[in-house]
Structures are given as structure tokens and as C-alpha cells.
């Protein structure tokens, strides 16, 4: 069926009184999220409601949070709140700001851009133009896009990543024999400290810039490979 945002829009069109009530609710939510003196937790809590607001006029105030001094969680909330928007200009603005974003905000941007077929195509065009590094598109996202319902998306993804996916399979196959070796936790910790800790936290060690890899101990060696 249709999305909740679409159903709300239909109700608003058919009942003027309902439109006024819905608009008032959305306006109050937007005002709270963009209010610099409100508590951050309260501002972030407004994002799920605004995800249902398809009115074009909310986009500019939300995008403004991405170019200001807003914290990373607030920027992520602003991006999430754009979920029901459809303007191609929003995709273009997000892509323009992508190089300046921190990893967590970048992931939110990619999640949003790949939520709509037309924005996904713009995103893939940016990867092809090297505006976004191909390495920023993780294997799980690539596989998901390769199975996309939209043929234009599948075609673009296969053109960009098919060769790399094949190379990845070859690398995994080449290192299969490593799974037969005995692990050494001390040496593994030294490798983590030297190469990973600057961006990834495990327990009380490292810096939480990139994804949390603390669940690595819950995965098999084959999954990690």
C-alpha cells in the first residue's frame, strides 16, 4: 500500500480542517528541530515525525543544519527528516556537501540518497564522476543496489562495481587458507592499535569516528574474511 506520508497528504487534501491540524503539528516539530536553544535530545526526537512531512518548504531549514555548527547527531536527524522529500535539488545539495561530512553523516546521506530511485541514479553518477569515492559504498550497499527493482539503478551499479565485486571474490578465495591458521589475540590487538584504533572503538579503546567494530568477536572467521 501507500506510505503513511502519502496517506496523510491525501487526508490533508480532502479535509481542510485536517490539513490545518497536520500542518500545525509539522510546523511545531520543524520549529523544535531547528531551534538552537532547545535541548539536543528533544530536537532529535522530532525527526521521525518530520519524515512524514512531504511539504517542500521544510527542506531548506533542514538542509541549513548541515552547513552550520550543528552536532553530528543533529545533522543525521536533519537528513533523516528529509525522508519524504522528492526534489532533485535536495539530492544535488547533499552530494555537494558530502565531501565535507564526517563518516556518520556520510552514511546517513547515502542511506537517504539510495532510498529513492532517481536520487540513487544521481548518487551513482557522482561515484562515476569520482565526486564520491567508490570505496565509500560498502559491499552490502553495492549488493543491495545490484538487486534494485529499478533497472536503471541495477545497470548503473553493475557498470560501476561488477568488476570490483569479482575482484573481491577472488581475494576472499585467495585467503581461504588463512581460516585454517590459529589466531593470536595479542598480535591482533597490536594490528588494531596500529591500524584501526584511530577511527574505530572497541570497548574503551580507540576513537569512535568510523563504524563500531566491537562485535567482531561475535562473528566467525569466515564472516570476517
C-alpha positions as CSV (number, residue, x, y, z in Angstrom):
1,X,0.0,0.0,0.0
2,X,0.8,3.7,0.1
3,X,3.2,5.2,2.7
4,X,1.9,6.9,5.8
5,X,3.2,10.2,4.4
6,X,1.1,9.7,1.3
7,X,-2.0,8.9,3.3
8,X,-1.5,12.0,5.4
9,X,-1.2,14.1,2.3
10,X,-4.4,12.6,0.9
11,X,-6.3,13.3,4.2
12,X,-5.0,16.9,4.1
13,X,-6.2,17.4,0.5
14,X,-9.7,16.0,1.3
15,X,-10.3,17.8,4.6
16,X,-9.2,21.4,5.0
17,X,-9.5,21.3,8.8
18,X,-7.3,18.2,8.9
19,X,-4.8,19.9,6.7
20,X,-4.5,22.8,9.1
21,X,-4.1,20.5,12.1
22,X,-1.5,18.4,10.3
23,X,0.4,21.4,9.1
24,X,0.4,22.9,12.6
25,X,1.8,19.7,14.0
26,X,4.5,19.5,11.4
27,X,5.4,23.2,11.8
28,X,5.8,22.8,15.6
29,X,8.0,19.8,15.0
30,X,10.2,21.6,12.5
31,X,10.5,24.6,14.8
32,X,11.7,22.4,17.6
33,X,14.2,20.5,15.5
34,X,15.7,23.8,14.1
35,X,15.6,25.7,17.4
36,X,19.3,26.2,18.5
37,X,18.4,26.8,22.2
38,X,16.2,23.6,22.6
39,X,17.7,20.5,24.2
40,X,19.5,18.4,21.6
41,X,17.7,15.2,22.6
42,X,14.3,16.9,22.2
43,X,15.4,18.3,18.8
44,X,16.5,14.9,17.5
45,X,13.3,13.3,18.7
46,X,11.3,15.4,16.2
47,X,13.0,13.7,13.2
48,X,10.6,10.6,13.0
49,X,7.5,12.9,12.7
50,X,9.1,15.1,10.1
51,X,9.9,12.0,8.0
52,X,6.2,12.0,7.2
53,X,6.2,15.7,6.1
54,X,6.3,15.8,2.3
55,X,5.9,19.6,2.0
56,X,8.8,21.1,0.0
57,X,9.1,24.1,2.3
58,X,10.7,22.1,5.1
59,X,13.7,21.1,3.1
60,X,15.6,24.4,3.3
61,X,15.6,24.7,7.1
62,X,16.7,21.1,7.5
63,X,19.5,21.5,4.9
64,X,20.7,24.6,6.7
65,X,21.6,22.5,9.7
66,X,24.1,20.6,7.5
67,X,26.1,23.8,6.7
68,X,26.0,25.3,10.2
69,X,27.6,24.3,13.6
70,X,25.1,21.5,14.3
71,X,26.4,18.4,16.0
72,X,26.7,15.1,14.2
73,X,23.6,13.6,15.7
74,X,21.6,16.7,14.8
75,X,22.9,16.6,11.2
76,X,21.9,12.9,11.0
77,X,18.4,13.8,12.3
78,X,18.0,16.6,9.8
79,X,19.0,14.1,7.0
80,X,16.5,11.5,8.3
81,X,13.8,14.2,8.4
82,X,14.1,14.7,4.6
83,X,12.9,11.1,4.0
84,X,9.6,12.2,2.4
85,X,11.1,14.9,0.2
86,X,11.4,14.3,-3.6
87,X,13.1,17.3,-5.1
88,X,16.2,16.5,-7.2
89,X,17.7,19.7,-5.9
90,X,17.9,18.1,-2.4
91,X,20.0,15.2,-3.8
92,X,22.3,17.7,-5.6
93,X,22.8,19.7,-2.4
94,X,23.5,16.6,-0.3
95,X,26.0,15.4,-2.9
96,X,27.7,18.8,-2.9
97,X,28.1,18.7,0.9
98,X,29.2,15.1,1.0
99,X,33.0,15.7,0.8
100,X,32.9,17.9,4.0
101,X,30.8,15.5,6.1
102,X,32.0,13.2,8.9
103,X,31.7,9.4,8.3
104,X,28.5,9.1,10.4
105,X,26.8,11.9,8.5
106,X,28.0,10.5,5.2
107,X,26.4,7.2,6.0
108,X,23.1,8.9,6.7
109,X,23.4,10.8,3.4
110,X,24.0,7.6,1.5
111,X,21.0,5.9,3.2
112,X,18.8,8.8,2.1
113,X,20.2,9.1,-1.4
114,X,19.7,5.4,-2.0
115,X,16.1,5.5,-0.7
116,X,14.7,6.9,-4.0
117,X,15.5,5.5,-7.5
118,X,16.0,9.0,-9.0
119,X,18.3,10.1,-6.2
120,X,20.1,6.8,-6.4
121,X,20.9,7.4,-10.0
122,X,22.3,10.8,-9.1
123,X,24.4,9.3,-6.4
124,X,25.8,6.7,-8.8
125,X,26.6,9.4,-11.3
126,X,28.6,11.1,-8.5
127,X,30.5,7.9,-7.9
128,X,31.2,7.5,-11.6
129,X,32.5,11.2,-11.7
130,X,34.7,10.4,-8.6
131,X,32.8,13.0,-6.6
132,X,32.2,10.2,-4.1
133,X,34.9,7.5,-3.7
134,X,33.8,4.1,-4.8
135,X,35.3,2.8,-1.5
136,X,32.6,4.7,0.4
137,X,30.0,2.4,-1.0
138,X,30.3,-0.7,1.2
139,X,29.8,-4.2,-0.2
140,X,26.4,-4.7,1.4
141,X,25.1,-1.5,-0.1
142,X,26.5,-2.5,-3.5
143,X,24.8,-5.9,-3.4
144,X,21.5,-4.3,-2.3
145,X,21.7,-1.9,-5.3
146,X,22.6,-4.7,-7.7
147,X,19.3,-6.3,-6.7
148,X,17.3,-3.0,-7.0
149,X,13.8,-3.1,-8.6
150,X,14.7,-0.2,-10.9
151,X,16.6,-1.5,-14.0
152,X,18.4,1.9,-14.5
153,X,19.8,1.6,-11.0
154,X,20.9,-2.1,-11.5
155,X,22.6,-1.2,-14.8
156,X,24.5,1.7,-13.3
157,X,25.6,-0.3,-10.3
158,X,26.8,-3.2,-12.4
159,X,28.7,-0.9,-14.7
160,X,30.5,0.7,-11.7
161,X,31.1,-2.3,-9.4
162,X,30.8,-5.6,-11.2
163,X,34.5,-5.8,-11.8
164,X,35.3,-4.9,-8.2
165,X,32.9,-7.4,-6.8
166,X,34.6,-10.1,-8.9
167,X,38.0,-9.0,-7.7
168,X,36.7,-9.1,-4.1
169,X,35.5,-12.7,-4.6
170,X,39.0,-13.6,-5.9
171,X,40.6,-12.0,-2.9
172,X,38.4,-13.9,-0.5
173,X,39.2,-17.2,-2.3
174,X,42.9,-16.5,-2.2
175,X,42.9,-16.0,1.6
176,X,40.7,-19.0,2.4
177,X,43.7,-20.9,3.7
178,X,44.1,-18.3,6.4
179,X,41.0,-19.7,8.0
180,X,42.9,-22.8,8.9
181,X,45.5,-20.9,10.9
182,X,45.4,-20.5,14.7
183,X,44.5,-17.0,15.8
184,X,46.8,-14.9,18.0
185,X,44.8,-12.3,20.1
186,X,48.0,-10.4,21.2
187,X,49.1,-9.9,17.6
188,X,45.6,-9.0,16.5
189,X,45.4,-6.3,19.2
190,X,48.7,-4.9,18.0
191,X,47.4,-4.7,14.5
192,X,44.2,-3.0,15.7
193,X,46.2,-0.4,17.8
194,X,48.5,0.4,14.8
195,X,45.9,0.5,12.0
196,X,42.3,0.7,13.3
197,X,42.2,2.5,16.7
198,X,42.4,6.0,15.2
199,X,38.9,5.6,13.7
200,X,37.2,2.5,15.4
201,X,36.4,1.9,19.0
202,X,36.4,-1.4,20.7
203,X,35.4,-1.2,24.4
204,X,37.3,1.6,26.0
205,X,40.0,1.7,23.3
206,X,40.1,3.7,20.0
207,X,38.1,6.6,18.7
208,X,34.5,6.4,17.5
209,X,34.8,8.1,14.1
210,X,34.1,5.1,11.9
211,X,31.7,2.2,12.5
212,X,31.9,0.3,15.8
213,X,33.7,-3.0,15.2
214,X,33.3,-4.2,18.8
215,X,31.0,-7.0,17.6
216,X,33.9,-8.6,15.6
217,X,34.3,-11.2,18.4
218,X,30.7,-12.4,17.7
219,X,31.5,-13.2,14.1
220,X,33.1,-16.3,12.7
221,X,36.5,-16.1,10.9
222,X,34.8,-16.8,7.6
223,X,32.4,-13.9,8.2
224,X,35.2,-11.6,9.0
225,X,37.1,-12.6,5.8
